[in-house]
Amino acid sequence: MLVQPYLFFDGRCDEAIALYRKVLGAEVTMLMRFRESPDPAPSGVLPVGSEDKVMHANLSFGDTQVMVSDGRCTGQPGFQGFALTVSLADVAEVERVFGALADGGQVQMPLERTFWSPRFGMLADRFGVSWMVMAAPEG
């Protein structure tokens, strides 16, 4: 069995892909725009002018695959009830990634030492996606 997150950015998917490539080194392994679909969306489902929005893309973060889309292109992404977790080996890398994801977003818990990690923090990025960023436990 394989369970994968699928994130809908409602019109901001290209922007999200660019951020995740820059900050997390995400690799785009597949991308299809609505205009490239063999079956066009039914009339009225997508706003006019959405042909170049992302219908579906796969992002690779190391061994993890995340699927993304512009969804219905409403401009109102809603990410609630989950968080993506990034575990990194180096505290300096944790601080870099946390700062970059927090830029334009909202820090929910600043980076600090916890009993399970030398550095852990939580934030919502500029798209509203919740992230937990942590350093691997010492020793």
C-alpha positions as a Markdown table, in Angstrom:
| # | Residue | x | y | z |
|---|---|---|---|---|
| 1 | Met | 0.0 | 0.0 | 0.0 |
| 2 | Leu | 1.1 | 3.5 | -0.7 |
| 3 | Val | -0.5 | 6.7 | 0.8 |
| 4 | Gln | 0.5 | 10.0 | -0.8 |
| 5 | Pro | -0.5 | 13.6 | 0.0 |
| 6 | Tyr | -2.3 | 15.5 | -2.8 |
| 7 | Leu | -2.2 | 19.3 | -2.4 |
| 8 | Phe | -4.6 | 21.6 | -4.2 |
| 9 | Phe | -3.3 | 25.2 | -4.5 |
| 10 | Asp | -6.4 | 26.6 | -6.3 |
| 11 | Gly | -4.4 | 28.7 | -8.9 |
| 12 | Arg | -1.0 | 29.1 | -7.1 |
| 13 | Cys | 0.5 | 25.7 | -8.0 |
| 14 | Asp | 3.3 | 27.0 | -10.2 |
| 15 | Glu | 4.3 | 29.4 | -7.4 |
| 16 | Ala | 4.3 | 26.5 | -4.9 |
| 17 | Ile | 6.3 | 24.3 | -7.1 |
| 18 | Ala | 8.9 | 27.0 | -7.6 |
| 19 | Leu | 9.2 | 27.5 | -3.8 |
| 20 | Tyr | 9.5 | 23.8 | -3.0 |
| 21 | Arg | 12.1 | 23.3 | -5.7 |
| 22 | Lys | 14.2 | 26.2 | -4.4 |
| 23 | Val | 13.8 | 25.5 | -0.6 |
| 24 | Leu | 13.5 | 21.7 | -0.5 |
| 25 | Gly | 15.1 | 20.6 | -3.7 |
| 26 | Ala | 11.8 | 19.1 | -5.0 |
| 27 | Glu | 12.1 | 17.5 | -8.4 |
| 28 | Val | 9.2 | 17.8 | -10.8 |
| 29 | Thr | 8.8 | 14.2 | -12.2 |
| 30 | Met | 5.5 | 14.9 | -14.1 |
| 31 | Leu | 3.5 | 18.0 | -14.9 |
| 32 | Met | 0.3 | 18.3 | -17.0 |
| 33 | Arg | -1.6 | 21.6 | -17.6 |
| 34 | Phe | -5.4 | 21.7 | -18.2 |
| 35 | Arg | -4.9 | 22.5 | -21.9 |
| 36 | Glu | -2.9 | 19.3 | -22.3 |
| 37 | Ser | -5.6 | 17.0 | -21.0 |
| 38 | Pro | -7.0 | 14.6 | -23.6 |
| 39 | Asp | -10.4 | 15.1 | -21.9 |
| 40 | Pro | -11.3 | 18.8 | -21.4 |
| 41 | Ala | -12.9 | 19.8 | -18.1 |
| 42 | Pro | -16.7 | 20.1 | -18.3 |
| 43 | Ser | -18.0 | 23.6 | -19.0 |
| 44 | Gly | -18.2 | 25.8 | -16.0 |
| 45 | Val | -15.9 | 23.7 | -13.8 |
| 46 | Leu | -12.9 | 25.9 | -14.3 |
| 47 | Pro | -12.7 | 29.7 | -14.6 |
| 48 | Val | -12.0 | 31.1 | -18.0 |
| 49 | Gly | -8.3 | 31.5 | -18.5 |
| 50 | Ser | -7.3 | 28.5 | -16.5 |
| 51 | Glu | -6.0 | 26.5 | -19.4 |
| 52 | Asp | -2.3 | 27.0 | -18.4 |
| 53 | Lys | -2.9 | 26.1 | -14.7 |
| 54 | Val | -1.5 | 22.8 | -13.4 |
| 55 | Met | -4.0 | 20.0 | -13.7 |
| 56 | His | -1.6 | 17.5 | -12.1 |
| 57 | Ala | 2.1 | 17.3 | -11.1 |
| 58 | Asn | 4.3 | 14.9 | -9.1 |
| 59 | Leu | 7.0 | 16.3 | -6.9 |
| 60 | Ser | 9.8 | 14.1 | -5.5 |
| 61 | Phe | 11.3 | 15.1 | -2.2 |
| 62 | Gly | 14.0 | 12.4 | -1.8 |
| 63 | Asp | 12.1 | 9.2 | -1.3 |
| 64 | Thr | 8.7 | 11.0 | -0.9 |
| 65 | Gln | 6.3 | 11.7 | -3.6 |
| 66 | Val | 3.7 | 14.5 | -3.3 |
| 67 | Met | 1.1 | 15.2 | -5.9 |
| 68 | Val | 0.0 | 18.8 | -6.5 |
| 69 | Ser | -2.6 | 20.6 | -8.6 |
| 70 | Asp | -4.4 | 23.9 | -9.1 |
| 71 | Gly | -7.6 | 22.1 | -8.5 |
| 72 | Arg | -10.6 | 24.2 | -9.5 |
| 73 | Cys | -8.5 | 27.4 | -9.6 |
| 74 | Thr | -10.7 | 29.3 | -7.2 |
| 75 | Gly | -7.9 | 31.3 | -5.6 |
| 76 | Gln | -8.8 | 30.0 | -2.2 |
| 77 | Pro | -6.6 | 27.1 | -1.1 |
| 78 | Gly | -7.6 | 25.5 | 2.1 |
| 79 | Phe | -5.1 | 23.4 | 4.0 |
| 80 | Gln | -6.5 | 22.3 | 7.4 |
| 81 | Gly | -6.1 | 19.2 | 9.6 |
| 82 | Phe | -2.7 | 18.0 | 8.5 |
| 83 | Ala | 1.0 | 19.0 | 8.4 |
| 84 | Leu | 3.9 | 17.9 | 6.2 |
| 85 | Thr | 7.0 | 17.0 | 8.2 |
| 86 | Val | 10.6 | 17.7 | 7.0 |
| 87 | Ser | 13.3 | 15.8 | 8.9 |
| 88 | Leu | 16.9 | 17.0 | 8.3 |
| 89 | Ala | 20.2 | 15.8 | 9.6 |
| 90 | Asp | 21.7 | 19.3 | 10.2 |
| 91 | Val | 20.5 | 22.1 | 12.5 |
| 92 | Ala | 21.8 | 24.8 | 10.2 |
| 93 | Glu | 19.7 | 23.2 | 7.3 |
| 94 | Val | 16.7 | 23.1 | 9.6 |
| 95 | Glu | 17.1 | 26.8 | 10.3 |
| 96 | Arg | 17.5 | 27.6 | 6.5 |
| 97 | Val | 14.4 | 25.6 | 5.5 |
| 98 | Phe | 12.3 | 26.8 | 8.3 |
| 99 | Gly | 13.1 | 30.5 | 7.5 |
| 100 | Ala | 12.5 | 30.0 | 3.8 |
| 101 | Leu | 9.1 | 28.3 | 4.3 |
| 102 | Ala | 8.1 | 30.8 | 6.9 |
| 103 | Asp | 8.8 | 33.8 | 4.6 |
| 104 | Gly | 5.4 | 35.2 | 3.7 |
| 105 | Gly | 3.7 | 32.6 | 6.0 |
| 106 | Gln | 3.0 | 32.3 | 9.7 |
| 107 | Val | 5.2 | 30.8 | 12.4 |
| 108 | Gln | 3.1 | 28.7 | 14.7 |
| 109 | Met | 5.9 | 27.5 | 16.9 |
| 110 | Pro | 9.4 | 29.0 | 16.6 |
| 111 | Leu | 12.4 | 26.7 | 16.3 |
| 112 | Glu | 13.5 | 25.4 | 19.6 |
| 113 | Arg | 15.1 | 22.4 | 21.3 |
| 114 | Thr | 12.6 | 19.7 | 22.3 |
| 115 | Phe | 13.1 | 16.4 | 24.1 |
| 116 | Trp | 12.9 | 14.6 | 20.7 |
| 117 | Ser | 14.9 | 17.0 | 18.5 |
| 118 | Pro | 17.7 | 19.5 | 18.9 |
| 119 | Arg | 15.6 | 21.9 | 16.7 |
| 120 | Phe | 11.9 | 21.7 | 16.0 |
| 121 | Gly | 9.3 | 24.3 | 14.8 |
| 122 | Met | 5.9 | 24.6 | 13.1 |
| 123 | Leu | 4.7 | 27.0 | 10.5 |
| 124 | Ala | 2.2 | 27.6 | 7.7 |
| 125 | Asp | 3.8 | 28.6 | 4.5 |
| 126 | Arg | 2.6 | 31.5 | 2.2 |
| 127 | Phe | 0.0 | 29.1 | 0.7 |
| 128 | Gly | -1.4 | 27.9 | 4.1 |
| 129 | Val | 0.3 | 24.5 | 4.0 |
| 130 | Ser | 1.3 | 23.5 | 7.5 |
| 131 | Trp | 4.9 | 22.2 | 8.0 |
| 132 | Met | 6.8 | 20.7 | 11.0 |
| 133 | Val | 10.5 | 21.1 | 10.4 |
| 134 | Met | 12.9 | 19.2 | 12.6 |
| 135 | Ala | 16.5 | 18.0 | 13.0 |
| 136 | Ala | 17.2 | 14.3 | 13.5 |
| 137 | Pro | 17.7 | 13.4 | 17.1 |
| 138 | Glu | 21.2 | 13.6 | 18.4 |
| 139 | Gly | 23.2 | 10.4 | 18.9 |
